[in-house]
Amino acid sequence: LNRSVMSLINKIAPDNLQTIVNRLAMIELDTAEELQQVIATVFKKALDEPHYVETYADMMTALRTRYPEFPAAVEGDPPSSFTR
């Protein structure tokens, strides 16, 4: 999973943002842990490349509605999603 995500975000630029978002959205996530791994990978890459921070922010905004929401691990907690 990490290799697939890194392969795509290593190619990111403002002019191919939508293509990268579409390809990232096609990666099937089966657990909340996988979702968290994708988020952490993108976040770390954004911190490492401050000149593309706006592009990464736009990517995160576009992806937040494209990934599934997972039920909370503990009853009463909010579900895990791209925005939580």
N, C-alpha and C positions, 0 to 999 in steps of 0.2 A: 504494500500500500504506500509506504513512505517513498519508495523508489518511483512509483507511478506519479505521485503528487510532485515530487522534486523534478522529475523529468519535464513536467508541464510548466511548473512555475519558473524553472530556469530559463524558459523561452519567453517570458512575459515582457511585453512592451505595450505602451498605450495603443499602438495601432493594431495589435492582435488580441486585445483584452477579451473581446466577446468570444473568439475562437477558444481561448484558454478556459474561459468560464464554462463554455458548453462542454468541453472535454472533461473538465473536473467534475461537472455535474453528472457525467455519464459513469463515473466511478461508483460502483455499488458499495454502499456502506451498510453493514449488517448489525453493528452495535454502537452504543454511545461512545465506547472507547475508541472505535475507529474514527468516529466523527471528531472526537477530541484530538486524535493524532493528526488529522488533516488540519484542524485549526491551529494547533501548535506549530506544525511545519510551516504553514503560510505566515504565521506571526513571526517566527524566527527569521524567515527569509526577508520579511519586510523590515525587520530591525537591522539586518545585515546589509540591506540595500536602500539607504534612505533617499536616494535620488528617484526611486520608483515608489515611494511610500503612498503617493496619491493613487497610483495605479493599483497597488495592493488594496487600498481602502475601497476603491471602486469595485474591485473583484470580490471582496468580502461582502459588500452590499448586494451585489448581484447574486452571490451564492446563498445568501441567507434564506431565500425562499425556495431554493432548488434542492436542498438536502432534507432528509426526513427528520421527524421529531421522534425521539425514543422515550418510552415510559421511564418514570423516575425509578431509581434503584431502591429507594426507601419511600415507603408510603407517606404521602404528605409533602414530599419534596416536589419541586417543579420538574417537568419533563426536561430531558436534555435535547437541546436544539442548537442550531448554529448561532443563535443570539443569546443563549444562556449557558 
